[in-house]
């Protein structure tokens, strides 16, 4: 049963990573990177490494996502038509 959960999680990691690479919007890529990090944390937990899972969830999904979203917000600008671009 555990091997099936690990295989499914690995498959989801591949799908999420490819989707993040192909996403057109930066914010969508950042959210998908956060999902990737949460799935990685789940994989670490399934492999009996709860300390690594907690660190991955906190740093990968929490802090990194916040920094990326903040950077996107700070670097976005408004074009001549009044539309916001990133």
BALOBA-1460 file (C-alpha; in Angstrom, 3 decimals):
// residues 86
<rec num="1" residu="x" x="0.000" y="0.000" z="0.000"/>
<rec num="2" residu="x" x="2.847" y="2.361" z="0.839"/>
<rec num="3" residu="x" x="4.560" y="1.663" z="-2.482"/>
<rec num="4" residu="x" x="1.384" y="2.644" z="-4.322"/>
<rec num="5" residu="x" x="1.175" y="5.933" z="-2.397"/>
<rec num="6" residu="x" x="4.809" y="6.704" z="-3.191"/>
<rec num="7" residu="x" x="4.302" y="5.880" z="-6.888"/>
<rec num="8" residu="x" x="1.203" y="8.065" z="-7.107"/>
<rec num="9" residu="x" x="3.004" y="10.935" z="-5.364"/>
<rec num="10" residu="x" x="5.968" y="10.646" z="-7.730"/>
<rec num="11" residu="x" x="3.627" y="10.706" z="-10.717"/>
<rec num="12" residu="x" x="1.890" y="13.784" z="-9.371"/>
<rec num="13" residu="x" x="5.290" y="15.452" z="-8.862"/>
<rec num="14" residu="x" x="6.135" y="14.908" z="-12.530"/>
<rec num="15" residu="x" x="2.779" y="16.277" z="-13.693"/>
<rec num="16" residu="x" x="2.952" y="19.340" z="-11.435"/>
<rec num="17" residu="x" x="6.536" y="20.140" z="-12.426"/>
<rec num="18" residu="x" x="5.817" y="19.938" z="-16.161"/>
<rec num="19" residu="x" x="2.692" y="22.061" z="-15.710"/>
<rec num="20" residu="x" x="4.706" y="24.665" z="-13.774"/>
<rec num="21" residu="x" x="7.266" y="24.814" z="-16.569"/>
<rec num="22" residu="x" x="4.617" y="25.264" z="-19.255"/>
<rec num="23" residu="x" x="2.494" y="27.825" z="-17.385"/>
<rec num="24" residu="x" x="2.267" y="31.220" z="-19.084"/>
<rec num="25" residu="x" x="1.736" y="33.282" z="-15.918"/>
<rec num="26" residu="x" x="4.395" y="33.619" z="-13.245"/>
<rec num="27" residu="x" x="1.918" y="33.483" z="-10.377"/>
<rec num="28" residu="x" x="0.528" y="30.171" z="-11.623"/>
<rec num="29" residu="x" x="4.072" y="28.794" z="-11.778"/>
<rec num="30" residu="x" x="4.750" y="29.924" z="-8.214"/>
<rec num="31" residu="x" x="1.564" y="28.285" z="-6.948"/>
<rec num="32" residu="x" x="2.451" y="25.074" z="-8.767"/>
<rec num="33" residu="x" x="5.950" y="25.201" z="-7.249"/>
<rec num="34" residu="x" x="4.288" y="25.435" z="-3.847"/>
<rec num="35" residu="x" x="2.156" y="22.392" z="-4.673"/>
<rec num="36" residu="x" x="5.327" y="20.606" z="-5.793"/>
<rec num="37" residu="x" x="6.928" y="21.403" z="-2.457"/>
<rec num="38" residu="x" x="3.918" y="20.102" z="-0.535"/>
<rec num="39" residu="x" x="3.950" y="16.905" z="-2.575"/>
<rec num="40" residu="x" x="7.672" y="16.576" z="-1.867"/>
<rec num="41" residu="x" x="6.955" y="16.965" z="1.838"/>
<rec num="42" residu="x" x="4.343" y="14.219" z="1.564"/>
<rec num="43" residu="x" x="6.860" y="12.002" z="-0.208"/>
<rec num="44" residu="x" x="9.446" y="12.591" z="2.528"/>
<rec num="45" residu="x" x="6.842" y="11.715" z="5.142"/>
<rec num="46" residu="x" x="5.934" y="8.515" z="3.301"/>
<rec num="47" residu="x" x="9.641" y="7.620" z="3.245"/>
<rec num="48" residu="x" x="9.773" y="7.927" z="7.058"/>
<rec num="49" residu="x" x="11.577" y="11.275" z="7.179"/>
<rec num="50" residu="x" x="9.123" y="13.509" z="9.072"/>
<rec num="51" residu="x" x="11.779" y="16.061" z="10.057"/>
<rec num="52" residu="x" x="12.707" y="16.627" z="6.418"/>
<rec num="53" residu="x" x="9.004" y="16.749" z="5.496"/>
<rec num="54" residu="x" x="8.314" y="19.502" z="8.036"/>
<rec num="55" residu="x" x="11.308" y="21.515" z="6.830"/>
<rec num="56" residu="x" x="10.283" y="21.131" z="3.188"/>
<rec num="57" residu="x" x="6.724" y="22.184" z="3.939"/>
<rec num="58" residu="x" x="7.811" y="25.220" z="5.956"/>
<rec num="59" residu="x" x="10.612" y="26.464" z="3.729"/>
<rec num="60" residu="x" x="9.575" y="25.199" z="0.314"/>
<rec num="61" residu="x" x="5.847" y="25.818" z="0.448"/>
<rec num="62" residu="x" x="5.794" y="28.638" z="2.984"/>
<rec num="63" residu="x" x="8.771" y="30.963" z="2.861"/>
<rec num="64" residu="x" x="9.765" y="30.464" z="-0.778"/>
<rec num="65" residu="x" x="6.226" y="30.991" z="-2.027"/>
<rec num="66" residu="x" x="5.919" y="34.193" z="-0.012"/>
<rec num="67" residu="x" x="9.220" y="35.522" z="-1.394"/>
<rec num="68" residu="x" x="8.297" y="34.672" z="-5.000"/>
<rec num="69" residu="x" x="4.837" y="36.250" z="-4.732"/>
<rec num="70" residu="x" x="6.342" y="39.349" z="-3.108"/>
<rec num="71" residu="x" x="8.963" y="39.610" z="-5.889"/>
<rec num="72" residu="x" x="6.304" y="39.262" z="-8.594"/>
<rec num="73" residu="x" x="4.237" y="41.959" z="-6.898"/>
<rec num="74" residu="x" x="7.218" y="44.321" z="-6.638"/>
<rec num="75" residu="x" x="8.364" y="43.802" z="-10.219"/>
<rec num="76" residu="x" x="4.973" y="44.028" z="-11.935"/>
<rec num="77" residu="x" x="4.270" y="47.276" z="-13.729"/>
<rec num="78" residu="x" x="1.409" y="48.996" z="-15.495"/>
<rec num="79" residu="x" x="1.637" y="49.390" z="-19.267"/>
<rec num="80" residu="x" x="0.400" y="52.324" z="-21.361"/>
<rec num="81" residu="x" x="-3.153" y="50.915" z="-21.582"/>
<rec num="82" residu="x" x="-3.486" y="50.840" z="-17.800"/>
<rec num="83" residu="x" x="-3.210" y="47.060" z="-17.628"/>
<rec num="84" residu="x" x="-0.961" y="45.511" z="-15.045"/>
<rec num="85" residu="x" x="1.740" y="43.236" z="-16.407"/>
<rec num="86" residu="x" x="4.218" y="41.031" z="-14.640"/>
